[in-house]
Amino acid sequence: MQITESEKMKATSEQVRLTNDSIDLILQNTEKTIERVADEQGINNPIAFKSELLKEFEQTTVNDSTIYSLYMGLAENGEMIMYPHAELDADYDPRERDWYTLAMEKPGESVWTDPYLDADTEKMVVTLSKAIPDQGVVAIDIFLDTLTRIVNEIKLSDTGYIFLVDNNGFYITNPTVEKVASDFSQEKLYGQLKDASGSLTSSYENKERLVSYTTNESTGWKVIGVIDTDEVTKTGYEMTMPSLFNLAIIIVIVTLISIFVAL
């Protein structure tokens, strides 16, 4: 059964919405984790309770496979309490880093940085940080593997797919791996995504595409779905079911992670 361009655009918009909901589930799990860590008794006296905090950081990291590193930069002396241990440059001062200054600018809030490609693991990583009054900033680095895998597996009929772009216009995910961390902002399409969400027809990668997008409220990332305009053979039902299935998988994964971390 053929569907109209309007119906296909609606189905693509639904895919994008479901993908954004899935991203929220993953990010909210990390936000809950950092809130719990920020409420630890020793966090308000990190120098005296350094060993206890390290044990807590280790347990949290070991129990959540999405966490790359958990650490705290101290306001008093610039010391880093972190798990796993890493050799930092002698002049490294966390108080000068974006993850620290962003959190200090928004006391009481958990703040996401833009994703970046980690040089050691060659994986996409993003940092969530939260200021601890008078003590410093606690932060979590998480791998975006699960998010990337789920987004890349979503198919919009035969030719379409979804990708993510950060606040500076760099690809977070793309089915073409070589594009990850490269600049999307030079594309004509980027300049057309000015609203929080919307749908349009535009040229992208030398093809005319149906485009639907939305903005993730927690991070400001753009979630973008594209599909060739000349593809009119799939039904909206066939396009939407894969995302529903992937969303169910994410709910199970995040729920299990939350249970394990809470133990």
Secondary structure, 3 states (H helix, E strand, C coil): CCCCHHHHHHHHHHHHHHHHHHHHHHHHHHHHHHHHHHCCHHHHCCCCCHHHHHHHHHHHHHHCCCEEEEEEEECCCCCEEEECCCCCCCCCCHHHCHHHHHHHHCCCCEEECCCEECCCCCCEEEEEEEEECCCEEEEEEEECHHHHHHHHHCEECCCEEEEEECCCCEEEECCCHHHCCCECCCCHHHHHCCCCEEEEEEEECCEEEEEEEEECCCCCCEEEEEEECCCCCCCHHHHHHHHHHHHHHHHHHHHHHHHHHHC
